[in-house]
Amino acid sequence: MTKRPQQLESHPISNTQALWDDAENASASLGCWTCVDRGTCGGAHKNSSFFDCTDYCRCADKASCDLVCRGNPAAFVARVREVDGFKLTTAPRAPGVSVDPLPSMVPFIEHNSARHGRLNFPIVALPLYALIDLGKAEMKFKDREALTAKFGIEPQVRLVVSGVGRDRKIERYWELPNRVELLTQLQSLGIALITPPNFSVLTDVPRTDNLHAMKRILLAWIEMAEAGLPAALHVNARTERDYERWAELIAVRSEIQSIAVEFATGAGRGCRIDWHVARLRQLAADVNRPLRLIVRGGARVLEPLRQSFDAVTVIDTDAFNKTRCRKQAYFSDSGKLQWRGHPTANGEPLDDLLQQNVATLHSHHTYLERLHADRRVVRSGQGPIIAKNGYG
């Protein structure tokens, strides 16, 4: 899906949160029972007036609809063929590429504006779409030195590349004719971990659009693994059945060592984030082998996730974004992480402020990770490990 349709029929969906799937309290829509994709999809569960998920497509002109929707049969067939059907199990196996251990927090760096020096931190995360010129279908940087100079980071730094982005960027990535070649060039830069594009799994579109997006995520991850890149499979899901399908796939494909999620947008809204956390914890239990989880957003749900996953790494955007807004991180007398204004003079570089914020956020997440480990030891009956200086 490249964009949301502009021509809408007179069946408005004023609140897309009203379409959150709720299999616990609602049966599948009436039209789901005879749908050919029900076994894969699982059905749409919501107490509403919709006959089935095709009613979610509100295009007045179906021929111009760019959703993966049966309302536009020719385009629908082409999009299904594009991914070899909606079943995840039809995707080829990927080679196993080991993922080296990662710290509890990796700072996300978007650019080096308002900085003169280089951030001194052993590992950083960069946006995938800042490394590739999507218009020219080529890498923006010829070598690692050019890349690190552009982002204001040390040459020896370990790199995590995040595929999370807006629809416009991730769709343009999918349209690139030479993705394999670009990924091979990216691999030569020495990447510690990469996550594939998080193709949108929206609530107010036909389920076929969701199934197509999830299959593309898997295929993009396979391309990255085939290029020799350590990759974390991005788990986007809308329903319980979506999470079940991911769990079934991961359980039988040992090459999947890490998965990624993003809570900065739709999945992190309101109480829905707790629903996603519960599904992720069930996924970890169903897979029943060590998995690393890479998280963007959702700071308040890290503790329950750490209870279910072998390790959790946060791609932290706060240190960079708060620095840009002239905010400084500090610990209160009670040890709580807080922020305060830090005005700067015109033209004053932000290097020191970013360095301090990154160090403070790293201490914060490292402390929380160790605190969880201590609690796990207590629950196992081995006795507590007392941290005398939690943030020190």
ABEGO torsion letter per residue (X at the ends): XABBBABBBABBBABAAAABBBAAABBBBAAAAABAAAAAAGEBBBBBABABAAAABABABAAABABBBAABAAAAAAAAAAAGEABAAABBBBBBBBBBBBBABBBBBABABGBABBBBBABBBBBAAAABBAAAGBBABABAAAAAAAAGBBAABBBBBBABBBAAAAAAAAABAAAAAAAAAAAAAGBABBBBBBBBBBAABBAAAAAAAAAAAAAAAAAAAAAGBBBBBBBBBABAAAAAAAAAAAAABAABABBBBBAABAAABEAAAAAAAAAAAAAAAAAGBBBBBBBBEGAAAAAAAAAABABBBBBBAAAAAAAAAGBBBBBBAAGBBBBBBBBBBBGBBAAAAAAAAAAAAAAAAAAAAAAAAAAAAAAAGAEBBBBABAAX
